[in-house]
Amino acid sequence: MRSIFLIITLATLIYSCGNQVAQNSPESDTAPGNTDLLQMNLKGKVMTMTESTYTADSTGNTSKMDSVISEYSFDEKGYLQKQLQKDSAGKVKEQLDFSRNDKGGLTKYTNTKNGMVIFTLETELADDGVTYVGGKTLDSTGKQDSYYKDLKTNEYGIVYAGKQYKMDSSIKNEWDMKYDKANFIGGTSKDSSGKTSYSGNIVLNDKGDPAEETSTTLDKDSTKTEKFIYSYGKYDEQGNWIERTAMKDNKPAKVMKRLIVYYKD
């Protein structure tokens, strides 16, 4: 099982990142609408967060760790700066770097794998420095291979809808995601043929974390529907969950553990 954000189009992930209002995030001098902590429902001055996923047995106990560990790094204002994908031995397999302007607006996103840049996203911002009006993607050679238009932003500064075009101006994909305030609760995306490639719905608990998740994805001509029920066993002193169990078909499927490190006051 993967996070629902990895199922959605890459465009949705990037344009959601770095555009959250600063509710439940640390006090800072950033303009409202720019921190990343709210989107991830994180409280306190988070410096790093490491997520490890384990296969669960029938009793919910963990056994084998998955091969990918995700590590997120934030600056003191709450902006996501880097995400690393590591194997179980701790070796970095993939790296995501986020470049920002002085207002926190995301200007560039770079995806590096095995030391080579494989993908770049460059955004187009309005004069306010935080509102996204477009962007373009570059392949591993630095050649532009798509661009974005028709972006829509909600009251929390999150780009929830838009379209990605190929260089011949044909549609590559489009998305329309739903949020409860700044919390992601599902939506839809379509591929170049207009078929729905993803549809999902998330029910949140009283803490704003996912309690139930249903998603349907299209792979070629077949569809796959999954439903997960989440329970949270442990929280840290800041109120962030550090252990979560995902139930599938009424059986424990995965346990995710978090190690969260905070900036010192």
Backbone torsions as a table, in degrees:
resi	resn	phi	psi	omega
1	MET	NA	138.0	175.9
2	ARG	-117.2	161.3	173.8
3	SER	-59.0	146.4	-179.2
4	ILE	-60.2	-27.6	-178.6
5	PHE	-67.7	-22.4	179.0
6	LEU	-83.4	-15.4	178.9
7	ILE	-83.5	-34.4	-179.3
8	ILE	-68.1	162.2	178.7
9	THR	-57.9	151.0	179.8
10	LEU	-59.1	-35.5	-179.6
11	ALA	-59.2	-41.5	179.9
12	THR	-62.9	-43.6	179.7
13	LEU	-58.9	-49.4	-174.7
14	ILE	-69.6	-44.4	-176.6
15	TYR	-76.2	-12.3	170.7
16	SER	-82.7	-24.5	-174.0
17	CYS	-78.6	130.8	174.4
18	GLY	85.2	17.1	-177.5
19	ASN	-132.4	35.2	-174.8
20	GLN	-103.6	143.8	175.7
21	VAL	-67.9	153.1	-169.4
22	ALA	-85.7	33.4	175.2
23	GLN	-75.0	139.4	-179.4
24	ASN	64.4	10.8	178.4
25	SER	-108.4	166.8	-176.3
26	PRO	-63.9	152.6	175.5
27	GLU	-61.2	134.1	179.0
28	SER	-157.1	176.4	179.1
29	ASP	-97.6	15.5	179.1
30	THR	-75.8	153.6	177.3
31	ALA	-71.6	143.8	177.8
32	PRO	-55.4	137.6	177.3
33	GLY	102.6	8.8	-173.9
34	ASN	-121.3	-7.7	-175.0
35	THR	-89.4	155.2	-177.9
36	ASP	-94.6	-14.0	-172.9
37	LEU	-66.2	-33.9	-177.5
38	LEU	-67.0	-41.0	-179.7
39	GLN	-59.2	-34.8	179.5
40	MET	-92.8	4.8	177.7
41	ASN	55.4	43.0	-179.7
42	LEU	-103.4	138.1	-179.6
43	LYS	-111.4	151.0	179.1
44	GLY	87.4	177.0	-177.9
45	LYS	-89.3	80.7	-176.3
46	VAL	-73.6	130.6	175.7
47	MET	-97.5	-51.1	176.1
48	THR	-139.7	152.6	173.6
49	MET	-138.1	125.9	178.7
50	THR	-114.2	126.5	-179.6
51	GLU	-113.0	125.7	176.9
52	SER	-124.0	135.6	-177.3
53	THR	-114.4	138.1	-177.3
54	TYR	-125.4	147.2	171.4
55	THR	-71.8	138.2	-178.9
56	ALA	-107.3	143.6	175.3
57	ASP	-86.7	-174.0	-174.1
58	SER	-64.6	-20.4	179.4
59	THR	-93.2	-6.2	-178.6
60	GLY	93.9	-1.7	177.2
61	ASN	-74.3	149.0	-177.8
62	THR	-84.7	150.3	177.1
63	SER	-129.5	-92.9	-174.9
64	LYS	-87.8	133.6	175.2
65	MET	-77.4	141.7	174.5
66	ASP	-65.2	162.1	-173.9
67	SER	-77.1	-11.8	-176.6
68	VAL	-118.0	129.5	174.6
69	ILE	-115.3	131.8	179.9
70	SER	-104.3	131.8	178.9
71	GLU	-126.7	123.0	-178.8
72	TYR	-109.0	137.3	178.6
73	SER	-121.1	131.0	-178.9
74	PHE	-118.6	150.5	172.5
75	ASP	-85.0	179.1	-174.1
76	GLU	-69.4	-15.4	177.8
77	LYS	-90.1	-6.6	177.4
78	GLY	100.0	12.0	179.0
79	TYR	-89.9	136.1	174.4
80	LEU	-70.9	124.9	-178.0
81	GLN	-106.0	-34.3	-174.1
82	LYS	-155.8	145.5	171.6
83	GLN	-131.0	128.6	179.1
84	LEU	-111.8	140.2	170.9
85	GLN	-109.3	117.9	-177.1
86	LYS	-117.4	155.1	173.0
87	ASP	-83.3	177.6	-175.1
88	SER	-64.3	-17.7	177.9
89	ALA	-88.9	-4.0	178.7
90	GLY	93.8	4.2	179.7
91	LYS	-80.1	132.2	-179.7
92	VAL	-71.6	123.1	178.8
93	LYS	-102.2	-32.3	-176.4
94	GLU	-149.3	145.8	-177.5
95	GLN	-136.9	134.5	177.8
96	LEU	-116.6	125.6	-179.7
97	ASP	-118.7	137.2	-177.2
98	PHE	-117.2	121.9	177.2
99	SER	-103.0	143.1	-173.6
100	ARG	-137.1	158.4	173.4
101	ASN	-87.6	-176.2	-175.0
102	ASP	-70.7	-10.2	176.9
103	LYS	-100.0	2.0	179.1
104	GLY	91.8	-2.9	179.1
105	GLY	-66.2	135.3	179.2
106	LEU	-72.0	121.1	-179.3
107	THR	-104.9	-27.7	-176.2
108	LYS	-156.3	141.9	177.1
109	TYR	-129.4	130.0	-178.2
110	THR	-124.9	131.6	178.8
111	ASN	-110.4	115.9	-179.0
112	THR	-113.7	133.9	179.7
113	LYS	-132.0	126.3	-177.7
114	ASN	51.4	39.3	176.3
115	GLY	82.5	0.7	-178.5
116	MET	-117.3	134.9	175.9
117	VAL	-71.7	122.0	-178.6
118	ILE	-109.5	-14.5	-176.8
119	PHE	-161.0	141.0	176.5
120	THR	-137.4	136.8	172.8
121	LEU	-117.8	128.1	175.7
122	GLU	-117.6	126.8	-175.5
123	THR	-95.0	159.9	173.8
124	GLU	-115.5	120.4	-175.3
125	LEU	-111.3	150.2	174.8
126	ALA	-72.6	176.7	-176.6
127	ASP	-62.1	-22.6	179.7
128	ASP	-74.2	-10.7	176.6
129	GLY	80.8	-1.3	-178.0
130	VAL	-131.3	-11.3	-179.5
131	THR	-96.7	124.0	-177.4
132	TYR	-86.4	130.0	179.6
133	VAL	-117.1	-9.1	179.5
134	GLY	175.3	-170.0	179.1
135	GLY	173.0	177.5	178.8
136	LYS	-148.4	156.6	176.6
137	THR	-115.5	149.5	179.4
138	LEU	-123.4	142.5	178.8
139	ASP	-83.4	-171.9	-175.4
140	SER	-64.7	-18.9	178.8
141	THR	-92.5	-3.5	-177.5
142	GLY	89.2	7.1	179.8
143	LYS	-88.3	134.0	178.3
144	GLN	-66.0	133.5	179.7
145	ASP	-127.5	-1.7	174.7
146	SER	-166.6	170.0	175.4
147	TYR	-149.9	163.5	-175.4
148	TYR	-116.9	143.9	177.4
149	LYS	-147.1	175.0	172.9
150	ASP	57.0	40.6	-179.3
151	LEU	-78.0	141.1	178.5
152	LYS	-123.5	137.5	-175.2
153	THR	-122.0	137.1	177.7
154	ASN	-89.3	-174.5	-174.8
155	GLU	-69.9	-11.4	177.4
156	TYR	-96.9	7.7	178.6
157	GLY	79.2	13.2	-179.5
158	ILE	-91.7	127.5	175.3
159	VAL	-77.4	102.5	-172.9
160	TYR	-95.8	-13.8	-177.9
161	ALA	-147.3	153.6	178.7
162	GLY	172.9	-179.5	-179.2
163	LYS	-133.9	142.7	175.2
164	GLN	-111.8	131.1	-176.6
165	TYR	-114.6	146.6	170.5
166	LYS	-76.1	170.5	-176.7
167	MET	-69.5	-16.6	175.4
168	ASP	-89.7	11.4	177.2
169	SER	74.9	8.6	173.7
170	SER	-85.2	153.9	-178.0
171	ILE	-68.7	132.9	172.9
172	LYS	-96.8	-46.4	171.7
173	ASN	-164.6	164.8	175.8
174	GLU	-145.2	155.4	-176.4
175	TRP	-143.3	152.5	176.8
176	ASP	-145.3	99.0	-174.8
177	MET	-102.9	156.8	-175.5
178	LYS	-115.8	144.8	-179.4
179	TYR	-135.9	143.9	167.4
180	ASP	-100.8	102.9	-167.5
181	LYS	57.6	-114.3	178.7
182	ALA	-105.3	8.6	-178.6
183	ASN	-94.8	126.7	-179.0
184	PHE	-68.1	130.0	-179.1
185	ILE	-129.8	17.7	175.1
186	GLY	121.1	-158.9	-178.9
187	GLY	139.6	-161.0	-178.8
188	THR	-141.1	155.2	169.2
189	SER	-139.4	152.9	-178.6
190	LYS	-125.6	149.3	179.4
191	ASP	-89.2	-171.0	-175.4
192	SER	-65.3	-22.2	179.7
193	SER	-90.4	-2.9	-179.3
194	GLY	90.6	0.7	177.6
195	LYS	-78.2	145.4	177.4
196	THR	-71.1	114.6	-178.6
197	SER	-92.7	-19.8	177.1
198	TYR	-152.1	136.9	167.2
199	SER	-142.2	139.2	-176.0
200	GLY	-153.8	160.0	177.6
201	ASN	-144.0	134.7	179.4
202	ILE	-125.7	130.1	173.3
203	VAL	-99.9	128.9	-177.6
204	LEU	-95.2	151.7	172.8
205	ASN	-88.0	-175.1	-175.3
206	ASP	-71.7	-9.3	176.2
207	LYS	-95.9	-3.2	-179.6
208	GLY	88.4	6.9	177.3
209	ASP	-95.6	152.4	179.3
210	PRO	-60.2	131.1	174.8
211	ALA	-106.2	-30.4	-179.2
212	GLU	-148.0	135.4	-176.8
213	GLU	-136.1	126.2	175.9
214	THR	-124.4	131.3	-179.6
215	SER	-142.3	146.5	174.6
216	THR	-126.3	125.7	179.8
217	THR	-121.6	147.3	178.6
218	LEU	-102.6	125.2	176.3
219	ASP	-123.1	103.9	-172.4
220	LYS	59.8	-112.7	-177.1
221	ASP	-108.7	7.5	-179.5
222	SER	-115.3	151.0	179.3
223	THR	-115.0	150.8	180.0
224	LYS	-131.7	123.3	179.1
225	THR	-113.6	131.6	179.4
226	GLU	-131.2	148.1	175.9
227	LYS	-133.8	131.1	179.2
228	PHE	-126.7	140.5	172.3
229	ILE	-110.7	129.3	-175.9
230	TYR	-108.2	137.5	171.7
231	SER	-128.1	147.0	-173.7
232	TYR	-116.3	118.6	-174.1
233	GLY	-94.4	-31.8	-174.6
234	LYS	-137.4	143.7	175.7
235	TYR	-129.2	151.8	176.6
236	ASP	-92.0	-175.5	-175.3
237	GLU	-67.9	-20.4	178.3
238	GLN	-85.0	-8.6	-178.6
239	GLY	92.3	10.3	176.8
240	ASN	-91.8	139.7	-180.0
241	TRP	-72.6	144.7	-179.9
242	ILE	-125.2	-0.3	172.7
243	GLU	-152.0	129.7	-177.4
244	ARG	-137.2	136.1	177.3
245	THR	-109.2	132.1	177.0
246	ALA	-103.5	124.2	177.9
247	MET	-100.3	133.1	175.8
248	LYS	-132.3	129.5	-177.2
249	ASP	54.6	40.1	177.3
250	ASN	65.4	20.0	178.1
251	LYS	-130.8	145.9	175.3
252	PRO	-60.3	131.9	-179.6
253	ALA	-111.7	-52.6	-177.6
254	LYS	-139.9	149.8	171.6
255	VAL	-121.6	124.4	176.8
256	MET	-105.3	132.2	177.8
257	LYS	-117.4	141.3	179.9
258	ARG	-119.0	140.5	169.4
259	LEU	-116.5	112.7	-176.1
260	ILE	-112.6	126.4	179.1
261	VAL	-113.1	134.6	-175.2
262	TYR	-110.4	153.0	171.6
263	TYR	-68.8	143.6	176.3
264	LYS	-82.1	139.9	179.4
265	ASP	-69.7	NA	NA
